[in-house]
Amino acid sequence: MGPSIAVLPLLDVNRGVLELRLAGSWHSYHVADAPALASALANAVGSPRWDARARELSVRIPRSGMPAGQAVIFSLSEFSLALPSARLVG
């Protein structure tokens, strides 16, 4: 991982969407395994870290013999549209 920053992610497990507030604006990302990310966040040892260049979220989880925990890395895909393209009809 390159330089990273501590973040407080918002996760919608049902849609597989993670939102991060970066530089004063919200960014939405797709995560392939949202339940695994939710579990890692629930058990995190410290703040998750975001690497913008690699588009990876690193979450440290407890591991025996590892005081700082073990890093679990989730690759994220940024949504290209800020607003949904679906429309309600009727």
Secondary structure, DSSP 8 states (H G I E B T S, - for coil): --S-EE---EEETTTTEEEEEETTEEEEEEETTHHHHHHHHHT-SS--EEETTTTEEEEEEEETTEEEEEEEEEEEEE-S-SS-------
